[in-house]
Amino acid sequence: MPISKDYQTVICHTEKAGNKIKSQTRILMTWISDKEEALLDKGRAISITRGGITFDLDKDNIFSYGEVDFHDGTEDYDALNELIPFKDVVHIPLNYDYDTHTCKTPTKMYQTRETDDIGAMAQYAHGRLGKPDKVVIFRLIAKQW
C-alpha cells in the first residue's frame, strides 16, 4: 500500500443546509516531533508545516496526540470513535492488514469496503503515514459558506 509521510485525511465531513454545503471539516493526521509534543503537553499552540502546508494546532482543534495504539480492540482505537463525532461512511481497503500495511486481494487491484469506524480510518491513515511513533489528529475547517 502507498505511503505519504506529510499528512493524511482520516475523514472529510460535509455539512449541508438543504441542497447547499454549509461547511467542510477535515480530520487530519500527521507526525509530530518530541519537541512539538512537549509544547502541546504544556498547553501551547503550535504551527507545523507538512507537505508545504502550515497547520495551526491548539487545544480547540486537537483530538489526540502522542503515541497512539491503532491496533484493533485497543483503548486508543476504541476511543477515536468517541472523540471524533462524525459517522460518515468512507471506503478503505478490504482485508487491510495494519501490521504489514498491505491488503490481500485475489485481483491485481485492491478492493474497498465501506465503514463508519473512525478507528479503522485512523488505522489506515497511520499506515499511509509510515506509522510514525507520535502523531497528532486534529480538525481543520476546510471551508465555511
N, CA, C and O of each residue as an XYZ file, in Angstrom:
580
protein
N       0.847     -1.181      0.000
C       0.000      0.000      0.000
C       0.889      1.240      0.000
O       2.014      1.205      0.499
N       0.384      2.325     -0.556
C       1.196      3.546     -0.647
C       1.486      4.187      0.704
O       0.750      4.003      1.673
N       2.583      4.948      0.742
C       2.969      5.705      1.935
C       3.242      7.143      1.516
O       3.932      7.385      0.526
N       2.705      8.086      2.264
C       2.933      9.512      2.047
C       3.188     10.125      3.417
O       2.288     10.153      4.255
N       4.387     10.612      3.655
C       4.805     10.969      5.018
C       4.463     12.388      5.464
O       4.922     12.805      6.528
N       3.687     13.140      4.706
C       3.369     14.509      5.109
C       2.192     14.555      6.087
O       2.371     14.839      7.272
N       1.010     14.278      5.592
C      -0.200     14.230      6.409
C      -1.230     13.391      5.677
O      -1.122     13.179      4.469
N      -2.221     12.920      6.400
C      -3.281     12.105      5.818
C      -4.634     12.595      6.308
O      -4.766     13.042      7.448
N      -5.638     12.510      5.445
C      -7.008     12.786      5.839
C      -7.595     11.513      6.431
O      -7.579     10.463      5.790
N      -8.107     11.603      7.639
C      -8.794     10.474      8.258
C     -10.219     10.437      7.730
O     -10.711      9.386      7.319
N     -10.884     11.602      7.742
C     -12.246     11.707      7.228
C     -12.515     13.160      6.848
O     -11.984     14.081      7.469
N     -13.335     13.354      5.834
C     -13.777     14.691      5.438
C     -15.294     14.713      5.587
O     -16.004     13.971      4.909
N     -15.776     15.562      6.470
C     -17.201     15.645      6.780
C     -17.785     16.913      6.155
O     -17.254     18.008      6.337
N     -18.876     16.749      5.423
C     -19.552     17.881      4.800
C     -20.902     18.081      5.457
O     -21.712     17.157      5.536
N     -21.137     19.300      5.930
C     -22.433     19.660      6.499
C     -23.215     20.433      5.457
O     -22.692     21.344      4.815
N     -24.482     20.055      5.298
C     -25.322     20.716      4.307
C     -26.503     21.392      4.974
O     -26.983     20.963      6.024
N     -26.954     22.450      4.345
C     -28.187     23.125      4.729
C     -29.070     23.078      3.494
O     -28.920     23.888      2.579
N     -29.993     22.124      3.475
C     -30.775     21.897      2.263
C     -29.869     21.309      1.192
O     -29.199     20.301      1.415
N     -29.857     21.950      0.026
C     -29.005     21.485     -1.072
C     -27.645     22.162     -1.089
O     -26.810     21.847     -1.938
N     -27.410     23.078     -0.174
C     -26.165     23.849     -0.178
C     -25.198     23.342      0.884
O     -25.602     22.918      1.967
N     -23.928     23.395      0.551
C     -22.898     23.000      1.503
C     -22.709     24.128      2.510
O     -22.494     25.280      2.134
N     -22.791     23.786      3.786
C     -22.617     24.762      4.861
C     -21.145     24.839      5.275
O     -20.598     25.930      5.439
N     -20.506     23.676      5.443
C     -19.092     23.660      5.809
C     -18.489     22.290      5.510
O     -19.196     21.291      5.377
N     -17.180     22.275      5.410
C     -16.442     21.025      5.280
C     -15.399     20.992      6.382
O     -14.653     21.950      6.579
N     -15.359     19.892      7.087
C     -14.396     19.711      8.153
C     -13.568     18.478      7.844
O     -14.106     17.396      7.607
N     -12.260     18.650      7.850
C     -11.363     17.513      7.650
C     -10.729     17.150      8.977
O     -10.316     18.014      9.749
N     -10.663     15.863      9.221
C      -9.901     15.353     10.347
C      -8.608     14.818      9.738
O      -8.623     13.898      8.920
N      -7.498     15.410     10.149
C      -6.195     15.078      9.584
C      -5.299     14.436     10.624
O      -5.503     14.585     11.829
N      -4.304     13.719     10.129
C      -3.294     13.119     10.985
C      -1.932     13.392     10.376
O      -1.748     13.299      9.162
N      -0.981     13.731     11.230
C       0.397     13.879     10.799
C       1.310     13.488     11.952
O       0.861     13.322     13.086
N       2.571     13.346     11.654
C       3.566     13.008     12.668
C       3.939     14.258     13.449
O       3.826     15.377     12.949
N       4.385     14.050     14.686
C       4.918     15.160     15.471
C       6.249     14.736     16.093
O       6.510     13.555     16.325
N       7.068     15.736     16.348
C       8.368     15.505     16.983
C       8.199     15.516     18.500
O       7.148     15.894     19.017
N       9.244     15.100     19.199
C       9.233     15.157     20.664
C       9.060     16.596     21.147
O       8.352     16.850     22.121
N       9.710     17.534     20.459
C       9.628     18.942     20.839
C       8.197     19.468     20.666
O       7.683     20.176     21.532
N       7.557     19.116     19.541
C       6.174     19.550     19.306
C       5.237     18.934     20.336
O       4.317     19.596     20.816
N       5.466     17.673     20.676
C       4.639     17.016     21.690
C       4.812     17.710     23.042
O       3.834     17.930     23.756
N       6.042     18.053     23.392
C       6.309     18.723     24.678
C       5.575     20.066     24.751
O       5.038     20.420     25.800
N       5.551     20.805     23.655
C       4.831     22.084     23.638
C       3.327     21.867     23.826
O       2.673     22.608     24.560
N       2.787     20.845     23.156
C       1.366     20.534     23.319
C       1.075     20.103     24.748
O       0.040     20.467     25.306
N       1.981     19.329     25.350
C       1.813     18.909     26.750
C       1.707     20.109     27.680
O       1.009     20.054     28.692
N       2.400     21.194     27.341
C       2.377     22.411     28.160
C       1.161     23.295     27.846
O       1.004     24.370     28.425
N       0.302     22.830     26.922
C      -0.879     23.602     26.563
C      -0.608     24.705     25.560
O      -1.452     25.577     25.351
N       0.546     24.676     24.945
C       0.915     25.713     23.978
C       0.304     25.424     22.613
O       0.147     24.264     22.230
N      -0.036     26.465     21.889
C      -0.453     26.350     20.487
C       0.816     26.257     19.651
O       1.816     26.905     19.961
N       0.777     25.455     18.595
C       1.942     25.329     17.721
C       1.504     25.431     16.271
O       0.340     25.209     15.940
N       2.450     25.766     15.419
C       2.252     25.731     13.967
C       3.233     24.713     13.426
O       4.418     24.734     13.758
N       2.726     23.820     12.588
C       3.589     22.822     11.965
C       3.391     22.887     10.460
O       2.290     23.162      9.984
N       4.444     22.636      9.722
C       4.352     22.629      8.259
C       4.621     21.215      7.771
O       5.647     20.611      8.086
N       3.679     20.707      7.000
C       3.794     19.381      6.416
C       3.351     19.471      4.958
O       2.271     19.981      4.660
N       4.181     18.980      4.065
C       3.813     18.996      2.655
C       3.562     20.386      2.108
O       2.738     20.569      1.212
N       4.280     21.378      2.652
C       4.131     22.748      2.177
C       2.925     23.486      2.734
O       2.670     24.625      2.343
N       2.181     22.867      3.634
C       1.005     23.498      4.241
C       1.275     23.677      5.732
O       1.761     22.763      6.398
N       0.955     24.858      6.247
C       1.129     25.129      7.667
C      -0.204     24.963      8.375
O      -1.222     25.514      7.957
N      -0.179     24.193      9.458
C      -1.363     23.945     10.270
C      -1.155     24.567     11.641
O      -0.109     24.385     12.264
N      -2.158     25.302     12.107
C      -2.123     25.881     13.449
C      -2.899     24.952     14.380
O      -4.083     24.686     14.172
N      -2.211     24.470     15.404
C      -2.806     23.496     16.314
C      -2.876     24.047     17.729
O      -1.923     24.647     18.227
N      -4.026     23.833     18.368
C      -4.192     24.186     19.774
C      -5.214     23.245     20.392
O      -5.750     22.369     19.713
N      -5.483     23.425     21.670
C      -6.377     22.516     22.384
C      -7.783     22.464     21.784
O      -8.502     21.486     21.988
N      -8.184     23.501     21.047
C      -9.533     23.539     20.490
C      -9.712     22.697     19.233
O     -10.840     22.345     18.889
N      -8.614     22.365     18.534
C      -8.791     21.584     17.310
C      -8.053     20.246     17.309
O      -8.010     19.567     16.283
N      -7.473     19.861     18.446
C      -6.761     18.589     18.536
C      -7.642     17.555     19.235
O      -8.186     17.805     20.311
N      -7.770     16.385     18.599
C      -8.499     15.270     19.213
C      -7.569     14.376     20.018
O      -7.935     13.913     21.098
N      -6.372     14.131     19.504
C      -5.437     13.226     20.164
C      -4.040     13.513     19.643
O      -3.864     13.954     18.506
N      -3.040     13.257     20.493
C      -1.655     13.402     20.046
C      -0.754     12.528     20.896
O      -1.138     12.074     21.973
N       0.444     12.301     20.397
C       1.427     11.483     21.100
C       1.465     10.080     20.527
O       1.150      9.861     19.358
N       1.854      9.130     21.368
C       1.884      7.729     20.950
C       0.463      7.179     21.038
O      -0.147      7.194     22.108
N      -0.057      6.700     19.924
C      -1.415      6.163     19.850
C      -1.315      4.727     19.342
O      -0.632      4.453     18.356
N      -2.001      3.820     20.023
C      -2.020      2.422     19.590
C      -3.222      2.219     18.668
O      -4.366      2.227     19.122
N      -2.963      2.039     17.385
C      -4.022      1.912     16.393
C      -4.474      0.471     16.150
O      -5.270      0.227     15.244
N      -3.989     -0.473     16.930
C      -4.397     -1.868     16.739
C      -5.866     -2.063     17.150
O      -6.344     -1.443     18.099
N      -6.564     -2.934     16.420
C      -7.967     -3.248     16.703
C      -8.145     -3.629     18.170
O      -7.339     -4.363     18.741
N      -9.215     -3.115     18.763
C      -9.576     -3.521     20.110
C      -8.815     -2.842     21.235
O      -9.102     -3.098     22.405
N      -7.850     -1.980     20.917
C      -7.137     -1.278     21.981
C      -7.982     -0.108     22.487
O      -8.926      0.326     21.826
N      -7.628      0.386     23.654
C      -8.326      1.539     24.220
C      -8.242      2.745     23.295
O      -9.234      3.442     23.081
N      -7.044      2.992     22.742
C      -6.855      4.137     21.843
C      -7.736      4.013     20.598
O      -8.401      4.969     20.200
N      -7.733      2.834     19.994
C      -8.538      2.593     18.786
C     -10.009      2.873     19.082
O     -10.672      3.603     18.346
N     -10.511      2.286     20.165
C     -11.923      2.462     20.512
C     -12.251      3.904     20.886
O     -13.345      4.385     20.593
N     -11.309      4.600     21.534
C     -11.559      5.987     21.956
C     -11.729      6.927     20.772
O     -12.440      7.927     20.875
N     -11.089      6.622     19.653
C     -11.207      7.502     18.483
C     -12.652      7.635     18.024
O     -13.061      8.704     17.570
N     -13.433      6.557     18.138
C     -14.846      6.621     17.752
C     -15.647      7.520     18.682
O     -16.683      8.053     18.285
N     -15.182      7.692     19.904
C     -15.843      8.584     20.854
C     -15.368     10.032     20.677
O     -16.161     10.966     20.800
N     -14.090     10.214     20.390
C     -13.506     11.555     20.285
C     -13.935     12.294     19.025
O     -14.181     13.499     19.057
N     -14.022     11.571     17.922
C     -14.326     12.201     16.635
C     -15.811     11.995     16.350
O     -16.259     10.857     16.204
N     -16.576     13.077     16.269
C     -18.037     12.982     16.276
C     -18.710     12.622     14.952
O     -19.938     12.652     14.879
N     -17.970     12.290     13.920
C     -18.585     12.054     12.617
C     -18.838     10.575     12.366
O     -18.055      9.726     12.791
N     -19.913     10.272     11.689
C     -20.255      8.893     11.341
C     -20.452      8.757      9.829
O     -21.298      7.991      9.369
N     -19.663      9.507      9.070
C     -19.731      9.403      7.623
C     -19.206      8.035      7.184
O     -18.334      7.458      7.832
N     -19.738      7.534      6.097
C     -19.276      6.267      5.548
C     -18.229      6.562      4.476
O     -18.460      7.362      3.569
N     -17.084      5.910      4.594
C     -15.997      6.073      3.626
C     -15.539      4.702      3.144
O     -15.925      3.672      3.697
N     -14.716      4.708      2.109
C     -14.145      3.467      1.592
C     -12.701      3.345      2.053
O     -11.914      4.282      1.925
N     -12.366      2.182      2.589
C     -10.982      1.855      2.934
C     -10.679      0.487      2.315
O     -11.607     -0.232      1.946
N      -9.411      0.117      2.194
C      -9.085     -1.162      1.558
C      -9.702     -2.366      2.285
O      -9.684     -2.450      3.513
N     -10.237     -3.272      1.501
C     -10.776     -4.530      2.020
C      -9.614     -5.424      2.437
O      -8.591     -5.469      1.755
N      -9.762     -6.123      3.535
C      -8.734     -7.042      4.049
C      -7.417     -6.325      4.343
O      -6.337     -6.866      4.106
N      -7.520     -5.115      4.858
C      -6.322     -4.342      5.207
C      -5.657     -4.953      6.432
O      -6.325     -5.240      7.425
N      -4.344     -5.153      6.366
C      -3.553     -5.670      7.480
C      -2.681     -4.530      7.989
O      -1.697     -4.150      7.354
N      -3.060     -3.992      9.144
C      -2.353     -2.844      9.705
C      -0.893     -3.158     10.005
O      -0.019     -2.326      9.759
N      -0.621     -4.335     10.528
C       0.752     -4.681     10.913
C       1.720     -4.644      9.739
O       2.880     -4.264      9.903
N       1.253     -5.039      8.548
C       2.128     -5.070      7.368
C       1.817     -3.956      6.366
O       2.518     -3.805      5.366
N       0.771     -3.181      6.632
C       0.287     -2.126      5.722
C       0.099     -2.694      4.307
O       0.578     -2.140      3.317
N      -0.610     -3.810      4.261
C      -0.936     -4.463      2.983
C      -2.402     -4.859      3.007
O      -3.044     -4.847      4.057
N      -2.919     -5.206      1.849
C      -4.245     -5.814      1.797
C      -4.177     -7.003      0.837
O      -3.551     -6.936     -0.221
N      -4.818     -8.055      1.224
C      -4.835     -9.270      0.421
C      -6.011     -9.194     -0.546
O      -7.134     -8.887     -0.147
N      -5.749     -9.475     -1.812
C      -6.806     -9.422     -2.802
C      -6.543    -10.448     -3.899
O      -5.391    -10.687     -4.264
N      -7.598    -11.052     -4.423
C      -7.412    -12.030     -5.496
C      -7.175    -11.386     -6.867
O      -6.876    -12.082     -7.837
N      -7.310    -10.063     -6.942
C      -7.117     -9.359     -8.213
C      -5.858     -8.494     -8.135
O      -5.243     -8.375     -7.075
N      -5.485     -7.897     -9.258
C      -4.301     -7.039     -9.281
C      -4.549     -5.694     -8.591
O      -3.605     -5.023     -8.174
N      -5.803     -5.312     -8.475
C      -6.148     -4.054     -7.819
C      -6.827     -4.364     -6.491
O      -7.582     -5.329     -6.372
N      -6.544     -3.524     -5.493
C      -7.195     -3.777     -4.218
C      -8.659     -3.370     -4.278
O      -9.057     -2.492     -5.044
N      -9.444     -4.036     -3.446
C     -10.864     -3.754     -3.345
C     -11.087     -2.918     -2.092
O     -10.218     -2.848     -1.223
N     -12.254     -2.284     -2.000
C     -12.552     -1.461     -0.834
C     -13.804     -1.952     -0.139
O     -14.584     -2.736     -0.679
N     -13.968     -1.463      1.073
C     -15.186     -1.721      1.836
C     -15.648     -0.402      2.434
O     -14.849      0.510      2.647
N     -16.938     -0.313      2.702
C     -17.483      0.867      3.348
C     -17.417      0.700      4.862
O     -17.627     -0.390      5.393
N     -17.121      1.805      5.545
C     -17.113      1.777      7.006
C     -17.398      3.163      7.559
O     -17.115      4.177      6.921
N     -17.967      3.184      8.762
C     -18.096      4.441      9.509
C     -17.261      4.361     10.788
O     -17.442      5.168     11.701
N     -16.360      3.399     10.854
C     -15.493      3.159     12.001
C     -14.274      4.088     11.930
O     -13.347      3.852     11.155
N     -14.289      5.134     12.739
C     -13.196      6.112     12.741
C     -11.872      5.440     13.109
O     -10.825      5.810     12.578
N     -11.909      4.462     14.008
C     -10.694      3.739     14.377
C     -10.048      3.081     13.168
O      -8.829      3.141     13.006
N     -10.857      2.453     12.316
C     -10.336      1.806     11.107
C      -9.790      2.843     10.128
O      -8.769      2.611      9.480
N     -10.467      3.984     10.022
C      -9.988      5.045      9.137
C      -8.652      5.588      9.626
O      -7.734      5.805      8.836
N      -8.549      5.807     10.939
C      -7.314      6.331     11.523
C      -6.190      5.314     11.402
O      -5.042      5.683     11.154
N      -6.508      4.051     11.574
C      -5.516      2.985     11.438
C      -4.914      3.003     10.027
O      -3.696      2.919      9.874
N      -5.756      3.110      9.004
C      -5.278      3.151      7.628
C      -4.467      4.430      7.380
O      -3.425      4.380      6.726
N      -4.933      5.568      7.893
C      -4.194      6.830      7.730
C      -2.816      6.721      8.379
O      -1.834      7.200      7.812
N      -2.724      6.103      9.550
C      -1.449      5.930     10.232
C      -0.509      5.057      9.397
O       0.684      5.345      9.292
N      -1.045      4.003      8.813
C      -0.251      3.173      7.920
C       0.249      3.947      6.718
O       1.396      3.784      6.302
N      -0.609      4.794      6.155
C      -0.219      5.612      4.992
C       0.858      6.622      5.349
O       1.623      7.046      4.482
N       0.926      7.013      6.619
C       1.980      7.938      7.063
C       3.312      7.226      7.283
O       4.333      7.875      7.511
N       3.305      5.912      7.218
C       4.522      5.152      7.503
C       4.633      4.766      8.963
O       5.712      4.391      9.422
N       3.533      4.851      9.706
C       3.434      4.503     11.122
C       4.452      5.224     12.004
O       5.250      4.581     12.685
N       4.427      6.552     11.993
C       5.333      7.277     12.891
C       4.992      6.976     14.349
O       3.851      6.647     14.674
N       5.996      7.092     15.225
C       5.792      6.800     16.653
C       4.800      7.752     17.304
O       4.009      7.341     18.153
N       4.838      9.033     16.908
C       3.968     10.032     17.524
C       3.199     10.781     16.436
O       3.756     11.166     15.408
N       1.912     10.973     16.691
C       1.052     11.651     15.727
C       0.203     12.698     16.429
O       0.111     12.732     17.656
N      -0.407     13.537     15.630
C      -1.446     14.433     16.116
C      -2.628     14.272     15.171
O      -2.472     14.270     13.950
N      -3.818     14.136     15.761
C      -5.059     14.030     14.999
C      -5.844     15.294     15.314
O      -6.143     15.581     16.473
N      -6.173     16.044     14.271
C      -6.753     17.360     14.502
C      -7.812     17.711     13.468
O      -7.916     17.087     12.412
N      -8.596     18.732     13.807
C      -9.686     19.219     12.966
C      -9.212     20.428     12.170
O      -8.532     21.311     12.691
N      -9.586     20.446     10.904
C      -9.347     21.595     10.047
C     -10.657     21.927      9.358
O     -11.169     21.130      8.571
N     -11.195     23.086      9.645
C     -12.407     23.503      8.949
C     -11.949     24.029      7.600
O     -11.398     25.124      7.488
N     -12.190     23.223      6.587
C     -11.659     23.490      5.267
C     -12.355     24.673      4.595
O     -11.708     25.483      3.931
N     -13.653     24.769      4.767
C     -14.365     25.852      4.120
C     -15.687     26.076      4.821
O     -16.368     25.127      5.211
N     -16.040     27.329      4.975
C     -17.363     27.669      5.502
C     -18.012     28.632      4.522
O     -17.380     29.564      4.024
N     -19.274     28.387      4.261
C     -20.001     29.255      3.351
C     -20.925     30.140      4.104
O     -21.631     30.951      3.503
